[in-house]
Amino acid sequence: MSDAILPLRRAVQAHLAADAGLAALIGAGRIHDEPPRAMAGLYVVHGEVTAEDWSTGSDRGCEQRLSLVVWAGESASSSKALEAAAAIVASLANAPLAPEGHRLVNLTWLASKLARDPKTHLPTVTLTFRAVTETL
């Protein structure tokens, strides 16, 4: 069921990239699948994901715990990172995501964690979500 991971990531990334309010807050083109090199200011990166079977007797399904990490680059502060994280949670609440080949059953925010990166000492906010998808 790990075939649901990439379609959901693409759907989340496309939705967030199209969110005008989030773009106004962090800038356009600042949501990435992999961490960019030496980017200043706020940006968002897909984080860890765990996928588990959520199949029923008649349907194939996948439950994911996925994370998005808001990085406060050198010119950003923890308060700006928290503001961006709140905007992401709001944007994804009831978002009509359509991961290719799958139907999103639900997407729920579970937790937010503010921390400092041990190497750079820059603030990060890790958002954790639970998503359930069914294979079409």
Sine and cosine of phi, psi and omega as CSV:
sin_phi,cos_phi,sin_psi,cos_psi,sin_omega,cos_omega
0.00,0.00,0.02,1.00,0.02,-1.00
-0.93,0.38,-0.10,0.99,0.04,-1.00
-0.93,0.37,-0.15,0.99,0.03,-1.00
-1.00,0.05,-0.25,0.97,-0.10,-1.00
-0.90,0.44,-0.83,0.56,-0.07,-1.00
-0.91,0.42,-0.69,0.73,0.06,-1.00
-0.87,0.50,-0.61,0.79,0.02,-1.00
-0.94,0.35,-0.66,0.75,0.05,-1.00
-0.86,0.51,-0.70,0.72,0.01,-1.00
-0.89,0.45,-0.64,0.76,0.00,-1.00
-0.92,0.39,-0.67,0.74,0.03,-1.00
-0.89,0.45,-0.73,0.68,-0.04,-1.00
-0.89,0.45,-0.69,0.73,0.01,-1.00
-0.90,0.44,-0.66,0.75,0.00,-1.00
-0.90,0.44,-0.73,0.68,-0.02,-1.00
-0.92,0.38,-0.60,0.80,0.02,-1.00
-0.91,0.42,-0.48,0.88,-0.01,-1.00
-1.00,0.03,-0.05,1.00,-0.03,-1.00
-0.99,0.15,0.95,-0.31,-0.07,-1.00
-0.89,0.45,-0.61,0.79,0.01,-1.00
-0.91,0.42,-0.67,0.75,0.03,-1.00
-0.92,0.38,-0.67,0.74,0.03,-1.00
-0.88,0.47,-0.60,0.80,0.04,-1.00
-0.91,0.41,-0.52,0.85,-0.05,-1.00
-0.98,0.17,-0.71,0.70,-0.10,-1.00
-0.94,-0.34,-0.26,0.97,-0.05,-1.00
0.98,-0.21,0.39,-0.92,0.01,-1.00
-0.97,0.24,0.50,-0.87,0.07,-1.00
0.93,0.37,0.53,0.85,-0.08,-1.00
-0.88,-0.47,0.37,0.93,0.07,-1.00
-0.90,-0.44,0.86,-0.51,-0.19,-0.98
-0.78,-0.62,0.48,-0.88,0.10,-0.99
-0.98,0.20,-0.59,0.81,0.02,-1.00
-0.83,-0.56,0.49,-0.87,0.01,-1.00
-0.88,0.48,0.77,-0.64,0.07,-1.00
-0.97,0.24,0.35,-0.94,0.02,-1.00
-1.00,0.05,0.76,-0.65,0.16,-0.99
0.79,0.62,0.72,0.69,0.03,-1.00
-1.00,-0.08,0.78,-0.62,0.05,-1.00
-1.00,0.01,0.34,-0.94,0.03,-1.00
0.98,0.19,-0.09,-1.00,-0.03,-1.00
-0.97,0.24,0.61,-0.79,0.18,-0.98
-0.43,-0.91,0.29,-0.96,-0.08,-1.00
-0.85,-0.53,0.66,-0.75,0.00,-1.00
-0.74,-0.67,0.62,-0.78,0.14,-0.99
-0.91,0.42,0.68,-0.73,0.00,-1.00
-0.95,-0.31,-0.56,-0.83,-0.05,-1.00
-0.94,0.35,0.46,-0.89,0.08,-1.00
-0.59,-0.81,0.64,-0.77,0.12,-0.99
-0.83,-0.56,0.78,-0.63,0.00,-1.00
-0.88,-0.48,0.68,-0.73,0.02,-1.00
-0.72,-0.70,0.44,-0.90,0.02,-1.00
-0.90,0.44,0.72,-0.70,0.02,-1.00
-0.73,-0.69,0.52,0.85,-0.05,-1.00
-0.96,0.29,0.46,-0.89,0.11,-0.99
-0.94,-0.34,-0.09,-1.00,0.03,-1.00
-0.89,0.46,-0.43,0.90,-0.07,-1.00
-0.87,-0.49,-0.28,0.96,-0.08,-1.00
-0.77,-0.64,0.58,-0.82,0.10,-0.99
-1.00,0.03,0.72,-0.70,-0.01,-1.00
-0.60,-0.80,0.24,-0.97,-0.04,-1.00
-0.63,-0.78,0.75,-0.66,0.13,-0.99
-0.96,-0.28,0.78,-0.63,0.01,-1.00
-0.85,-0.52,0.61,-0.79,0.25,-0.97
-0.93,-0.36,0.93,-0.38,-0.10,-1.00
-0.83,-0.55,0.41,-0.91,-0.01,-1.00
-0.77,-0.64,0.49,-0.87,0.16,-0.99
-0.85,-0.53,0.68,-0.73,-0.04,-1.00
-0.90,-0.44,0.85,-0.53,0.09,-1.00
-1.00,-0.04,0.87,-0.49,0.02,-1.00
-0.98,-0.20,0.75,-0.66,0.11,-0.99
-0.99,-0.12,0.99,-0.13,0.01,-1.00
-0.88,0.48,-0.06,-1.00,-0.15,-0.99
-0.81,0.59,-0.49,0.87,-0.05,-1.00
-0.99,-0.13,0.09,1.00,-0.06,-1.00
-0.93,-0.36,0.32,-0.95,-0.03,-1.00
-0.90,-0.44,0.22,-0.98,0.03,-1.00
-0.90,0.44,-0.54,0.84,0.02,-1.00
-0.92,0.40,-0.62,0.78,0.06,-1.00
-0.92,0.39,-0.62,0.78,0.04,-1.00
-0.90,0.44,-0.66,0.75,0.05,-1.00
-0.91,0.41,-0.61,0.80,0.04,-1.00
-0.90,0.43,-0.69,0.73,0.04,-1.00
-0.91,0.42,-0.64,0.77,0.03,-1.00
-0.88,0.48,-0.68,0.73,0.03,-1.00
-0.89,0.45,-0.62,0.79,0.02,-1.00
-0.91,0.41,-0.60,0.80,0.04,-1.00
-0.92,0.40,-0.72,0.69,0.02,-1.00
-0.86,0.51,-0.71,0.71,0.01,-1.00
-0.90,0.44,-0.66,0.75,-0.03,-1.00
-0.90,0.43,-0.63,0.78,-0.06,-1.00
-0.99,0.12,-0.25,0.97,0.03,-1.00
-0.90,0.43,0.87,-0.50,0.01,-1.00
0.87,0.49,0.42,0.91,0.02,-1.00
-0.93,0.36,0.67,-0.74,0.00,-1.00
-0.99,0.15,0.90,0.45,-0.04,-1.00
-0.96,0.27,0.61,-0.80,0.01,-1.00
-0.75,-0.66,0.98,0.21,0.02,-1.00
-0.90,0.44,0.75,-0.66,-0.06,-1.00
-0.83,0.56,0.80,-0.60,0.03,-1.00
0.99,0.15,0.07,1.00,-0.07,-1.00
-0.63,-0.78,0.37,-0.93,0.12,-0.99
-0.91,-0.42,0.79,-0.62,0.03,-1.00
-0.98,0.20,0.88,-0.48,0.03,-1.00
-0.99,0.15,-0.74,0.67,0.10,-0.99
-0.32,-0.95,0.37,-0.93,0.08,-1.00
-0.65,-0.76,0.88,-0.48,-0.10,-1.00
-0.79,-0.61,0.74,-0.68,0.11,-0.99
-0.96,0.29,0.72,-0.69,0.00,-1.00
-0.94,-0.33,-0.66,0.75,-0.12,-0.99
-0.32,-0.95,0.38,-0.93,0.15,-0.99
-0.76,-0.65,0.66,-0.75,0.01,-1.00
-0.72,-0.70,0.88,-0.48,0.09,-1.00
-1.00,-0.02,0.77,-0.63,0.01,-1.00
-0.52,-0.85,0.07,-1.00,0.10,-0.99
-0.89,-0.46,0.71,-0.70,0.03,-1.00
-0.89,0.45,0.77,-0.64,-0.06,-1.00
-0.89,0.46,-0.50,0.87,-0.04,-1.00
-0.99,0.11,-0.72,0.70,-0.11,-0.99
-0.99,-0.16,-0.30,0.95,-0.07,-1.00
0.91,0.42,0.27,0.96,0.05,-1.00
-0.99,0.10,0.56,-0.83,-0.01,-1.00
-0.95,0.32,0.58,-0.82,0.13,-0.99
-0.72,-0.69,0.50,-0.87,0.15,-0.99
-0.83,-0.55,0.87,-0.49,0.04,-1.00
-0.99,-0.16,0.85,-0.52,0.04,-1.00
-0.98,-0.21,0.75,-0.66,0.03,-1.00
-0.91,-0.42,0.74,-0.67,0.00,-1.00
-0.82,-0.57,0.40,-0.92,0.15,-0.99
-0.91,-0.42,0.78,-0.62,0.03,-1.00
-0.80,-0.61,0.62,-0.79,0.10,-1.00
-0.83,-0.55,0.79,-0.62,0.04,-1.00
-0.81,-0.59,0.42,-0.91,0.13,-0.99
-0.87,-0.49,0.59,-0.81,0.05,-1.00
-0.97,0.25,0.71,-0.70,0.04,-1.00
-0.99,0.16,0.00,0.00,0.00,0.00
